[in-house]
Amino acid sequence: MGSGISAAHANQQKQPNILFIFTDDHASHAMSCYGSKVNQTPNLDRIAREGMLFNNCFCTNSICGPSRAVILTGKHSHLNGFLQNGNKFDGSQQTFPKILRKNGYQTAIVGKWHLATQPTGFDYSEILVGQGPYYNPPMIRNGKRVKHVGYTTDIITDLALDYLKNSRNPNKPFMLMFQHKAPHRNWQPGPKYLHMYDDVTIAEPANLFDNYAGRGTAARQQDMTIAKTMTPNDLKLTPPGNFTPEQLKVWNAAYGPKNEAFRKANLKGKDLIRWKYQRYMKDYLRCIASVDDNVGRMLDYLEATGLAKNTIVIYSSDQGFYLGDHGWFDKRFMYEESFRMPFMVRWPGVIKPGSVNNELVSNLDFAETFLDIAGAKIPDDMQGVSLVPLFKGQANDWRKSLYYHYYEFYNDRRSAHMVRRHNGVRTKRYKLIDFYNLGEWELYDLKKDPHEMKSVYADPEYAQVVTDLKAELKRLQKQYQVPDDTGSVKKDPPSLYLKPRNSGAAQKKKPARKK
């Protein structure tokens, strides 16, 4: 018995701390370690340089809440019950933080939660209310509402550092989920970066003016274009309403002259779209600059205290994002820019610095990975696999495909950005997408067409690829116990004829068309 206690204590001492740094809507192609052409992220690059960068990490459902629920549970959306934003997470279900607590860890979450119910399985939590604002955020600390004044990215970092310095038990390993709101819409920069990029022209993607000729109905029906969807609030033509007088003065000093110049220019057509793209991208990248600074603060603290030696640092975001690619912003589609997640891991003594991994991995794997790191048993009903073997350079017999499923589209009301329901399968080279309520399929050869400009589904040359991928899609749906969602929304539903919420008009049905 004494020997067992000693072994348990030794195991606890060996268990590494886990720091999970998570952002919202950070596209990997807005990180210099992933080859960004538009910005530099020196502190994030440091994680990649000192650890492993994953080139092929993808999400199961490209939207905020569902991605977070998948990470907590290690289960696809249809099994964890959080299929779309607006659902409420069932906090009574099994999650990896609960299992870590049973295995000697103290658990904490600071920042964005966005799952509509109170966190469970954490010793400490201080979360934003819903999406949370970029300035002066009210937060919920262990169930009680508190108010902060300042820039949210800085505040979340202050709270995470305060937890590490003052609230945790130094004799137990910790798992801290350090989760930022940024760079989520509407991309409000911090005071330090309001003038960043003022004298710079951000490079445009080659398909900024995509006409979707090579895609199907869904790509044309969406409501997420820079040209038509962005609001005056998105474009900073109207100031936010929750500032202190001092914050508003600094904000107006930065945006007032820029907005006046824009109004005088009276831009039209492509010139107006180009202006919107520049305004969007500069604000988005300014938000990322603050994230990068604050990641640096955290990394410096770990180094200064010696915690870095036994702390695994993971950086990811809930999904990717369109940076003007296809003329879009937002996410949701299975197309590469929003399907792909940044994912980097630093584990001193285990991961070889500067490693790059090209295997197919997913946010479905994160929970299992955390448990494996801790030496905890992975429950049989979790659907992902531990990435620890990949950290150690052991990639024998790894998966050959990934499954995706997006649900947030309705018959009777508009959904955010109006992206049709779809599922699909991706291999290293090919991607097959089924817009199942439209009866439309799309196939992309990612080697020949990495930007997915033209579906080759109907090309006879790819007939066997289509057959093989349809069989693989069915296999994955059976493996993951996916219910058939076909027919859940009509091909031509009333929701298509309702006014967009951001138009300022009431939602009314379009008059019936004469036959």
C-alpha positions as CSV (number, residue, x, y, z in Angstrom):
1,M,0.0,0.0,0.0
2,G,2.8,2.4,0.9
3,S,4.5,1.6,-2.4
4,G,1.3,2.4,-4.3
5,I,1.0,5.8,-2.6
6,S,4.7,6.6,-3.5
7,A,4.1,5.6,-7.1
8,A,1.0,7.8,-7.3
9,H,2.9,10.7,-5.9
10,A,5.8,10.3,-8.3
11,N,3.3,10.1,-11.3
12,Q,1.7,13.3,-10.1
13,Q,5.0,15.1,-10.0
14,K,5.9,13.9,-13.5
15,Q,2.5,15.0,-15.0
16,P,3.2,18.1,-17.1
17,N,1.2,21.3,-16.8
18,I,-1.0,22.0,-19.8
19,L,-1.5,25.5,-21.1
20,F,-4.1,25.6,-23.9
21,I,-4.1,29.0,-25.6
22,F,-7.1,29.4,-27.8
23,T,-8.4,32.2,-30.0
24,D,-11.5,32.8,-32.0
25,D,-11.4,32.9,-35.9
26,H,-7.6,33.1,-36.2
27,A,-6.8,31.9,-39.7
28,S,-3.5,30.1,-40.0
29,H,-2.7,32.2,-43.0
30,A,-2.5,35.2,-40.7
31,M,0.5,33.7,-38.9
32,S,4.0,34.2,-40.1
33,C,5.0,30.7,-39.0
34,Y,2.4,29.4,-41.5
35,G,3.8,31.7,-44.2
36,S,1.5,34.7,-43.8
37,K,1.9,37.3,-46.5
38,V,0.1,40.0,-44.5
39,N,1.5,40.0,-41.0
40,Q,4.1,38.9,-38.5
41,T,3.5,37.0,-35.3
42,P,6.8,36.6,-33.5
43,N,5.5,35.2,-30.2
44,L,3.3,32.6,-31.9
45,D,6.2,31.7,-34.1
46,R,8.2,31.0,-31.0
47,I,5.9,28.2,-30.1
48,A,6.3,26.7,-33.5
49,R,10.1,27.2,-33.5
50,E,10.5,25.6,-30.1
51,G,7.9,22.8,-30.7
52,M,5.8,21.2,-33.5
53,L,3.7,23.0,-36.2
54,F,0.8,21.0,-37.7
55,N,0.0,21.8,-41.3
56,N,-3.1,19.7,-41.5
57,C,-5.2,20.3,-38.5
58,F,-8.9,20.7,-39.2
59,C,-12.2,21.3,-37.4
60,T,-15.3,19.0,-37.4
61,N,-17.8,21.9,-37.7
62,S,-16.5,25.4,-38.5
63,I,-18.3,27.6,-36.0
64,C,-17.4,28.9,-32.5
65,G,-19.6,27.0,-30.0
66,P,-19.6,23.6,-31.7
67,S,-15.8,23.6,-32.0
68,R,-15.5,24.3,-28.3
69,A,-17.9,21.5,-27.4
70,V,-16.0,19.1,-29.6
71,I,-12.8,20.0,-27.8
72,L,-14.3,19.5,-24.4
73,T,-15.9,16.1,-25.1
74,G,-13.9,14.5,-27.8
75,K,-17.2,13.8,-29.6
76,H,-18.7,15.1,-32.9
77,S,-21.5,17.7,-32.6
78,H,-24.4,15.3,-33.0
79,L,-23.3,13.3,-29.9
80,N,-22.2,16.2,-27.6
81,G,-25.5,18.0,-28.4
82,F,-24.0,21.3,-29.5
83,L,-24.6,21.4,-33.3
84,Q,-24.9,25.2,-33.8
85,N,-24.5,28.5,-32.1
86,G,-27.7,29.1,-30.0
87,N,-27.6,25.6,-28.5
88,K,-26.8,25.2,-24.8
89,F,-24.0,22.9,-23.7
90,D,-25.0,20.0,-21.5
91,G,-22.5,20.6,-18.6
92,S,-23.5,17.3,-17.0
93,Q,-21.8,15.2,-19.7
94,Q,-18.3,13.8,-19.6
95,T,-15.5,16.3,-20.5
96,F,-11.8,16.1,-20.4
97,P,-11.4,18.7,-17.6
98,K,-13.6,16.5,-15.3
99,I,-11.4,13.5,-16.0
100,L,-8.2,15.5,-15.5
101,R,-9.4,16.6,-12.0
102,K,-9.9,12.9,-11.1
103,N,-6.3,12.3,-12.2
104,G,-4.7,14.9,-10.0
105,Y,-5.0,18.1,-12.1
106,Q,-6.4,21.5,-11.1
107,T,-8.3,22.9,-13.9
108,A,-9.1,26.5,-14.9
109,I,-10.6,28.5,-17.8
110,V,-10.2,32.2,-18.4
111,G,-11.7,34.1,-21.3
112,K,-14.2,33.2,-24.0
113,W,-16.5,30.2,-23.2
114,H,-19.5,30.8,-25.5
115,L,-21.4,27.7,-24.6
116,A,-24.5,29.3,-23.0
117,T,-24.3,27.4,-19.7
118,Q,-21.9,27.7,-16.8
119,P,-18.6,25.8,-17.0
120,T,-18.4,22.5,-15.2
121,G,-15.3,20.5,-14.4
122,F,-13.2,23.5,-13.5
123,D,-11.7,24.6,-10.1
124,Y,-11.7,28.2,-11.3
125,S,-13.4,30.0,-14.1
126,E,-13.7,33.6,-15.3
127,I,-15.5,33.8,-18.6
128,L,-16.9,36.4,-20.9
129,V,-20.7,36.8,-21.1
130,G,-21.6,35.3,-24.5
131,Q,-19.2,36.7,-27.2
132,G,-18.1,39.5,-24.9
133,P,-17.0,43.0,-26.1
134,Y,-13.5,44.1,-27.0
135,Y,-13.5,46.7,-24.4
136,N,-14.6,46.8,-20.7
137,P,-16.0,43.3,-20.5
138,P,-18.4,42.1,-17.9
139,M,-17.3,38.5,-16.9
140,I,-18.6,35.7,-14.7
141,R,-16.1,34.6,-12.1
142,N,-17.0,31.2,-10.6
143,G,-20.7,32.0,-11.2
144,K,-20.7,35.7,-10.1
145,R,-20.8,38.6,-12.4
146,V,-17.8,41.1,-12.3
147,K,-16.9,44.1,-14.4
148,H,-13.5,45.0,-15.9
149,V,-12.3,48.2,-17.6
150,G,-9.7,48.0,-20.3
151,Y,-9.0,46.0,-23.5
152,T,-10.3,42.5,-23.3
153,T,-7.3,40.7,-24.8
154,D,-5.1,42.4,-22.1
155,I,-7.6,41.7,-19.3
156,I,-7.9,38.0,-20.2
157,T,-4.1,37.7,-20.1
158,D,-3.9,39.5,-16.7
159,L,-6.5,37.1,-15.3
160,A,-4.7,34.0,-16.6
161,L,-1.4,35.3,-15.2
162,D,-3.0,36.1,-11.9
163,Y,-4.4,32.6,-11.7
164,L,-0.9,31.1,-12.2
165,K,0.7,33.4,-9.8
166,N,-1.8,33.5,-7.0
167,S,-4.7,31.0,-7.3
168,R,-3.3,27.6,-8.2
169,N,-1.8,25.0,-5.9
170,P,1.9,24.9,-6.8
171,N,2.1,21.3,-5.7
172,K,-0.4,20.0,-8.3
173,P,-0.2,20.1,-12.1
174,F,-2.5,22.5,-13.8
175,M,-4.5,22.6,-17.0
176,L,-5.4,26.2,-17.9
177,M,-7.6,27.0,-20.9
178,F,-6.5,30.6,-21.8
179,Q,-9.1,31.7,-24.3
180,H,-9.3,35.0,-26.2
181,K,-12.2,36.6,-27.9
182,A,-9.9,38.1,-30.5
183,P,-9.9,38.2,-33.5
184,H,-13.6,37.6,-33.7
185,R,-15.9,40.0,-35.6
186,N,-16.1,43.1,-35.3
187,W,-12.4,43.3,-35.0
188,Q,-11.9,46.2,-32.6
189,P,-8.1,46.9,-32.1
190,G,-6.6,47.8,-28.8
191,P,-5.4,51.3,-28.1
192,K,-1.8,50.4,-28.8
193,Y,-2.5,49.3,-32.4
194,L,-5.1,51.8,-33.7
195,H,-2.7,53.2,-36.2
196,M,-0.9,50.0,-37.1
197,Y,-0.9,49.5,-40.9
198,D,-2.1,53.1,-41.6
199,D,0.5,53.5,-44.2
200,V,0.5,50.0,-45.5
201,T,-1.5,48.4,-48.3
202,I,-2.5,44.8,-47.4
203,A,-2.0,42.3,-50.2
204,E,-5.3,41.1,-51.7
205,P,-6.0,37.4,-52.3
206,A,-6.1,36.5,-56.0
207,N,-9.8,35.5,-55.7
208,L,-11.1,38.6,-53.9
209,F,-13.5,39.1,-56.8
210,D,-14.5,35.5,-57.1
211,N,-17.7,35.0,-59.1
212,Y,-18.2,31.4,-57.8
213,A,-18.6,30.0,-61.4
214,G,-16.8,26.9,-60.5
215,R,-18.9,26.1,-57.4
216,G,-22.5,25.3,-56.8
217,T,-25.6,26.9,-55.3
218,A,-24.3,27.2,-51.7
219,A,-21.3,29.3,-52.6
220,R,-23.5,31.8,-54.4
221,Q,-26.3,31.9,-51.8
222,Q,-24.2,32.7,-48.8
223,D,-24.3,36.1,-47.0
224,M,-20.7,36.7,-46.0
225,T,-19.2,38.8,-48.7
226,I,-17.0,41.8,-47.9
227,A,-18.9,43.6,-50.8
228,K,-22.4,43.2,-49.4
229,T,-22.5,41.8,-45.9
230,M,-20.2,44.1,-43.8
231,T,-22.0,46.7,-41.7
232,P,-21.0,50.3,-40.8
233,N,-20.2,48.8,-37.4
234,D,-17.9,46.2,-38.9
235,L,-16.1,48.9,-40.9
236,K,-15.8,51.3,-38.0
237,L,-17.8,54.0,-39.7
238,T,-19.8,54.2,-36.4
239,P,-18.0,54.1,-33.0
240,P,-18.7,51.4,-30.4
241,G,-21.1,52.3,-27.7
242,N,-19.5,50.9,-24.6
243,F,-16.4,53.0,-24.3
244,T,-15.3,55.2,-21.4
245,P,-15.0,58.9,-22.5
246,E,-11.2,58.5,-22.6
247,Q,-11.4,55.4,-24.8
248,L,-13.8,57.1,-27.1
249,K,-11.6,60.1,-27.5
250,V,-8.6,57.9,-28.5
251,W,-10.8,55.9,-30.9
252,N,-12.3,58.9,-32.6
253,A,-8.8,60.5,-33.0
254,A,-7.7,57.3,-34.9
255,Y,-10.8,56.6,-37.0
256,G,-12.3,60.1,-37.5
257,P,-9.7,61.3,-40.1
258,K,-9.7,58.0,-41.9
259,N,-13.5,57.9,-42.1
260,E,-13.6,61.5,-43.3
261,A,-11.2,60.7,-46.1
262,F,-13.3,57.7,-47.1
263,R,-16.5,59.7,-47.3
264,K,-14.8,62.4,-49.4
265,A,-13.5,59.7,-51.8
266,N,-17.1,58.6,-52.6
267,L,-15.8,55.2,-53.8
268,K,-17.9,52.9,-56.0
269,G,-17.7,49.3,-57.4
270,K,-14.5,47.5,-57.0
271,D,-12.8,50.5,-55.5
272,L,-15.3,50.4,-52.6
273,I,-14.8,46.7,-52.1
274,R,-11.0,47.2,-52.0
275,W,-11.4,49.9,-49.4
276,K,-13.6,47.6,-47.3
277,Y,-11.1,44.8,-47.6
278,Q,-8.3,47.1,-46.4
279,R,-10.3,48.3,-43.4
280,Y,-11.4,44.8,-42.5
281,M,-7.9,43.3,-42.8
282,K,-6.1,46.0,-41.0
283,D,-8.5,45.8,-38.0
284,Y,-8.4,42.0,-38.0
285,L,-4.5,42.0,-38.0
286,R,-4.4,44.7,-35.4
287,C,-6.4,42.4,-33.1
288,I,-4.0,39.6,-33.8
289,A,-1.0,41.8,-32.9
290,S,-2.5,42.2,-29.4
291,V,-3.0,38.5,-29.1
292,D,0.6,37.9,-30.2
293,D,1.9,40.4,-27.6
294,N,-0.1,38.7,-24.8
295,V,1.0,35.3,-25.8
296,G,4.5,36.7,-25.4
297,R,3.7,37.9,-21.9
298,M,2.6,34.4,-21.0
299,L,5.6,32.7,-22.5
300,D,7.9,35.1,-20.7
301,Y,6.3,34.4,-17.4
302,L,6.7,30.6,-17.9
303,E,10.4,31.1,-18.6
304,A,11.0,33.5,-15.8
305,T,9.4,31.2,-13.2
306,G,10.8,27.9,-14.5
307,L,7.4,26.6,-15.3
308,A,8.3,26.3,-19.0
309,K,10.4,23.2,-18.3
310,N,7.3,21.1,-17.4
311,T,4.5,22.9,-19.2
312,I,3.1,21.9,-22.5
313,V,2.0,25.0,-24.5
314,I,-0.6,24.5,-27.2
315,Y,-1.9,27.2,-29.5
316,S,-5.0,26.8,-31.7
317,S,-8.2,28.6,-32.8
318,D,-11.7,27.3,-33.0
319,Q,-11.5,27.3,-36.8
320,G,-10.0,29.2,-39.7
321,F,-11.4,32.3,-41.3
322,Y,-11.7,33.9,-44.8
323,L,-9.4,36.9,-45.2
324,G,-11.0,38.1,-48.4
325,D,-10.5,34.7,-49.9
326,H,-13.4,34.1,-52.3
327,G,-14.5,37.7,-51.5
328,W,-15.6,36.5,-48.0
329,F,-15.1,36.9,-44.3
330,D,-16.4,34.5,-41.6
331,K,-16.1,30.7,-41.7
332,R,-18.7,27.8,-41.8
333,F,-17.8,26.2,-45.1
334,M,-15.7,23.1,-45.5
335,Y,-13.5,25.1,-47.9
336,E,-9.8,25.2,-46.8
337,E,-9.5,28.6,-45.3
338,S,-12.2,28.1,-42.6
339,F,-11.9,24.3,-42.3
340,R,-8.2,24.5,-41.4
341,M,-7.1,25.4,-37.8
342,P,-3.7,26.6,-36.6
343,F,-2.2,24.1,-34.2
344,M,1.2,24.2,-32.6
345,V,2.6,22.4,-29.6
346,R,5.7,23.0,-27.4
347,W,6.6,20.1,-25.1
348,P,10.2,20.5,-23.8
349,G,12.1,17.2,-23.7
350,V,9.5,15.4,-25.8
351,I,8.8,17.3,-29.0
352,K,11.9,18.1,-31.2
353,P,12.1,21.9,-31.7
354,G,11.3,23.0,-35.2
355,S,9.3,19.9,-36.0
356,V,6.6,20.0,-38.7
357,N,3.8,17.4,-39.0
358,N,1.7,16.8,-42.1
359,E,-0.7,14.1,-40.8
360,L,-4.5,14.7,-40.8
361,V,-5.5,15.8,-37.3
362,S,-8.6,17.4,-35.8
363,N,-10.0,19.2,-32.8
364,L,-11.8,15.9,-32.2
365,D,-8.4,14.7,-31.0
366,F,-7.7,17.4,-28.4
367,A,-9.5,15.9,-25.4
368,E,-7.9,12.5,-26.0
369,T,-4.5,14.2,-26.3
370,F,-4.9,16.0,-23.0
371,L,-5.8,12.8,-21.2
372,D,-2.9,10.9,-22.7
373,I,-0.5,13.6,-21.6
374,A,-1.8,13.3,-18.1
375,G,-1.6,9.5,-18.1
376,A,-5.3,9.2,-17.8
377,K,-7.4,6.5,-19.4
378,I,-9.2,7.7,-22.6
379,P,-12.9,6.7,-22.4
380,D,-14.0,4.3,-25.1
381,D,-16.8,6.6,-26.2
382,M,-14.5,9.5,-27.2
383,Q,-14.2,9.6,-31.0
384,G,-10.8,11.1,-31.6
385,V,-7.3,9.7,-31.1
386,S,-4.4,11.0,-29.0
387,L,-1.8,13.0,-30.8
388,V,1.0,12.1,-28.4
389,P,2.5,9.6,-30.8
390,L,2.8,12.3,-33.4
391,F,4.5,14.6,-30.8
392,K,7.1,11.8,-30.4
393,G,7.5,11.3,-34.2
394,Q,5.6,8.0,-34.3
395,A,3.1,8.2,-37.1
396,N,2.6,4.5,-38.0
397,D,-0.8,3.7,-39.6
398,W,-2.3,7.2,-39.1
399,R,-5.8,8.1,-40.3
400,K,-6.3,8.7,-44.0
401,S,-9.4,10.9,-43.9
402,L,-11.4,13.4,-41.8
403,Y,-15.2,13.9,-41.5
404,Y,-16.9,17.3,-41.4
405,H,-20.5,18.4,-40.8
406,Y,-22.1,21.8,-40.6
407,Y,-25.7,22.3,-39.4
408,E,-26.6,25.9,-38.9
409,F,-29.2,26.7,-41.7
410,Y,-33.0,26.8,-41.2
411,N,-36.2,26.6,-43.2
412,D,-38.1,29.5,-41.5
413,R,-35.5,32.0,-40.4
414,R,-32.3,33.4,-41.6
415,S,-29.1,32.0,-40.1
416,A,-25.9,34.0,-39.7
417,H,-24.3,34.2,-43.2
418,M,-26.7,31.7,-44.7
419,V,-24.3,28.8,-45.4
420,R,-26.2,25.7,-46.4
421,R,-25.9,22.5,-44.4
422,H,-23.2,20.1,-45.7
423,N,-21.0,17.3,-44.8
424,G,-17.9,15.9,-46.4
425,V,-14.6,13.9,-46.3
426,R,-11.1,15.1,-46.8
427,T,-8.0,13.1,-47.6
428,K,-4.5,14.4,-48.1
429,R,-5.3,15.2,-51.7
430,Y,-9.0,15.3,-52.2
431,K,-12.1,16.8,-50.7
432,L,-15.7,15.7,-51.3
433,I,-18.5,17.9,-50.1
434,D,-22.2,16.9,-50.0
435,F,-24.7,19.8,-49.8
436,Y,-27.3,17.2,-49.1
437,N,-30.4,19.3,-48.9
438,L,-29.6,20.8,-52.3
439,G,-28.7,17.5,-53.9
440,E,-25.4,18.9,-55.0
441,W,-21.9,17.5,-54.6
442,E,-18.5,19.2,-55.0
443,L,-15.1,17.6,-55.4
444,Y,-11.7,19.3,-55.3
445,D,-8.3,18.1,-56.3
446,L,-6.3,20.1,-53.7
447,K,-3.0,19.3,-55.4
448,K,-4.1,20.9,-58.7
449,D,-6.6,23.4,-57.3
450,P,-5.5,24.4,-53.7
451,H,-7.8,27.4,-53.6
452,E,-10.9,25.3,-54.6
453,M,-11.9,27.4,-57.6
454,K,-13.5,24.7,-59.7
455,S,-15.3,21.5,-58.6
456,V,-14.3,18.5,-60.7
457,Y,-17.2,16.3,-59.4
458,A,-18.7,15.8,-62.9
459,D,-15.3,15.3,-64.6
460,P,-15.1,11.7,-65.9
461,E,-11.4,11.7,-65.0
462,Y,-12.4,11.7,-61.3
463,A,-15.2,9.1,-61.4
464,Q,-13.3,6.6,-59.4
465,V,-12.2,9.2,-56.9
466,V,-15.8,10.1,-56.4
467,T,-16.8,6.5,-55.9
468,D,-14.1,5.9,-53.4
469,L,-14.7,9.1,-51.4
470,K,-18.5,8.4,-51.2
471,A,-17.7,5.0,-49.8
472,E,-15.3,6.6,-47.3
473,L,-17.9,9.2,-46.3
474,K,-20.4,6.4,-45.6
475,R,-17.8,4.5,-43.6
476,L,-17.0,7.6,-41.4
477,Q,-20.7,8.3,-40.9
478,K,-21.2,4.8,-39.6
479,Q,-18.1,4.9,-37.5
480,Y,-19.1,8.2,-35.9
481,Q,-22.8,7.2,-35.6
482,V,-24.0,10.2,-37.6
483,P,-27.8,10.5,-38.1
484,D,-29.1,11.2,-41.6
485,D,-29.9,14.9,-41.8
486,T,-31.1,14.8,-45.4
487,G,-34.4,16.7,-45.9
488,S,-33.9,18.8,-42.7
489,V,-34.2,22.0,-44.8
490,K,-36.0,22.5,-48.1
491,K,-34.0,23.0,-51.2
492,D,-35.7,26.4,-51.7
493,P,-36.8,27.4,-48.1
494,P,-38.7,30.6,-47.1
495,S,-35.6,31.7,-45.2
496,L,-33.9,32.6,-48.5
497,Y,-36.4,35.4,-49.0
498,L,-36.2,37.1,-45.6
499,K,-34.3,40.4,-45.3
500,P,-30.8,40.1,-43.8
501,R,-30.7,41.2,-40.2
502,N,-27.9,43.6,-40.9
503,S,-30.0,45.5,-43.5
504,G,-31.9,47.3,-40.8
505,A,-35.2,46.1,-42.3
506,A,-37.7,43.9,-40.6
507,Q,-37.6,40.3,-41.6
508,K,-40.5,39.8,-44.0
509,K,-41.2,37.1,-46.4
510,K,-40.8,37.9,-50.1
511,P,-44.1,38.0,-52.0
512,A,-45.0,34.7,-53.6
513,R,-43.6,34.5,-57.1
514,K,-46.1,34.2,-59.9
515,K,-46.0,30.9,-61.7
